[in-house]
Each structure stands twice: as C-alpha cells, then as structure tokens.
Amino acid sequence: VVMAAWDASKWQFPDGYMVEQFAADTGDWDFWPIVVQGALAGAIMVRGCDMHVCVQPQHFKRWATPSLYRRVLNHKRVHGRLRTVVAEQHQAGRDFVERFGFRVYGNRGLTLLYELR
C-alpha cells in the first residue's frame, strides 16, 4: 500500500526524492488502501490527526466510497479533528478536501493547511 501512495503522489516531490526516502519518511504512518473497481488506486495515509490522500489522477472523483468516508469520520471522532495539506495549484485535491468539509487555517508558502473539526 505504501507503493500505491508513492505512485499516486510522486509527481509532487522534488527531483531526486525516491521511493526509499518516501518509505523511510512515512514509516510511522498507517496506510489505508483505496480500491477502485478491484484495482489499488492509492492510499490514505494517517498519523494521529494528520491525514493525506494519495490517489492516481485517473481515479479522481471515483474513489471516495461511503465506507472510506465512514472510516475517515470515525478517525476524526477518535482524534477530535483532522489536518491535511494541499498544494495551492492542486485543484482536484483542494476541491476534494473542501467538499469533505475541511477549511483552510493557514499556509506554508504555496501549500494550504486544512483542518476538519
């Protein structure tokens, strides 16, 4: 599942950042598989209240099943809130988190900080 997250998100990392570094940097995260029509389409990465969704572009707007929504909301209930970050230019990511109810609470340069309470 780590490879699915990498494959879906590697486009946004700087040149030279490789899967081995990604795996080391995310070693303390949990990965939930995202399956679309029987194929592994990406992963939701979670660590405490932090969450990142990594989905291959061809699956945008088709991956968020009711069971995944429930799992995300149950995770929010446990942690009291959820946080994520989205690159300002990544419109599909911004659209998704805003539809889900996340609100911008700040930024780091061109990265928007979102929270769901």
C-alpha positions as CSV (number, residue, x, y, z in Angstrom):
1,V,0.0,0.0,0.0
2,V,3.0,2.3,0.6
3,M,3.9,1.8,-3.1
4,A,0.3,2.8,-4.1
5,A,0.7,6.0,-2.1
6,W,4.1,6.7,-3.7
7,D,2.8,6.0,-7.2
8,A,-0.1,8.3,-6.8
9,S,1.9,11.2,-5.2
10,K,5.4,11.1,-6.6
11,W,4.7,13.8,-9.1
12,Q,4.7,16.4,-6.4
13,F,8.1,15.6,-4.8
14,P,11.4,17.3,-5.9
15,D,13.7,15.6,-8.4
16,G,15.9,13.1,-6.6
17,Y,13.3,12.2,-3.9
18,M,12.9,8.5,-4.3
19,V,10.6,5.8,-3.0
20,E,13.1,4.6,-0.4
21,Q,13.1,8.1,1.2
22,F,9.3,8.3,1.0
23,A,9.1,4.9,2.7
24,A,11.5,6.0,5.4
25,D,9.8,9.3,5.9
26,T,6.4,7.7,6.3
27,G,7.4,4.7,8.4
28,D,5.3,5.9,11.4
29,W,2.2,6.4,9.3
30,D,-0.7,4.0,8.7
31,F,-1.8,3.4,5.1
32,W,-5.4,2.6,4.2
33,P,-5.8,1.1,0.7
34,I,-8.0,2.9,-1.8
35,V,-9.5,0.3,-4.2
36,V,-11.4,1.3,-7.4
37,Q,-13.1,-1.5,-9.4
38,G,-10.8,-4.0,-7.8
39,A,-7.6,-2.2,-8.5
40,L,-5.4,-0.5,-6.0
41,A,-5.8,3.2,-6.8
42,G,-3.8,4.8,-4.0
43,A,-3.9,5.1,-0.2
44,I,-5.0,7.3,2.7
45,M,-2.1,8.0,5.0
46,V,-2.9,8.7,8.6
47,R,-0.8,9.5,11.7
48,G,-2.8,10.9,14.6
49,C,-5.0,13.7,13.4
50,D,-2.8,14.1,10.2
51,M,-4.2,12.7,7.0
52,H,-3.1,12.7,3.4
53,V,-5.0,11.2,0.4
54,C,-2.9,9.8,-2.4
55,V,-4.9,8.8,-5.5
56,Q,-3.9,8.3,-9.0
57,P,-5.3,11.0,-11.2
58,Q,-7.4,8.6,-13.4
59,H,-9.3,7.8,-10.2
60,F,-10.1,11.4,-9.1
61,K,-13.8,11.8,-8.2
62,R,-14.3,8.0,-8.3
63,W,-12.5,6.6,-5.3
64,A,-14.3,8.0,-2.2
65,T,-16.7,5.3,-1.3
66,P,-19.2,5.6,1.6
67,S,-17.1,3.1,3.6
68,L,-14.0,5.3,3.2
69,Y,-16.0,8.4,4.3
70,R,-17.1,6.5,7.4
71,R,-13.6,5.4,8.2
72,V,-12.3,8.9,7.8
73,L,-15.1,10.3,10.0
74,N,-14.5,7.6,12.6
75,H,-10.8,8.6,12.7
76,K,-11.9,12.2,13.2
77,R,-14.1,11.2,16.1
78,V,-11.1,9.4,17.8
79,H,-8.7,12.4,17.3
80,G,-11.2,15.3,17.6
81,R,-10.0,16.8,14.3
82,L,-8.2,16.1,11.1
83,R,-5.5,18.1,9.4
84,T,-4.1,17.9,5.9
85,V,-2.1,19.9,3.4
86,V,-2.7,20.6,-0.2
87,A,-0.5,22.3,-2.8
88,E,-2.2,25.5,-3.8
89,Q,-2.1,24.6,-7.5
90,H,-3.6,21.1,-6.9
91,Q,-7.2,22.0,-7.7
92,A,-8.5,18.4,-7.5
93,G,-7.1,18.0,-4.0
94,R,-8.4,21.3,-2.9
95,D,-11.8,20.6,-4.3
96,F,-12.0,17.2,-2.5
97,V,-11.0,18.4,0.9
98,E,-13.3,21.4,0.7
99,R,-16.2,19.2,-0.4
100,F,-15.5,17.0,2.6
101,G,-15.7,20.0,4.9
102,F,-12.0,20.8,5.6
103,R,-11.3,24.6,6.0
104,V,-8.1,26.5,5.3
105,Y,-6.5,27.6,8.5
106,G,-3.1,28.8,7.2
107,N,-0.4,28.3,4.6
108,R,3.3,27.5,4.2
109,G,4.2,29.2,1.0
110,L,2.2,27.6,-1.8
111,T,0.9,24.8,0.5
112,L,-2.5,25.3,2.1
113,L,-3.1,24.0,5.6
114,Y,-6.6,22.5,6.1
115,E,-8.5,21.3,9.2
116,L,-11.7,19.4,9.8
117,R,-13.3,19.9,13.2
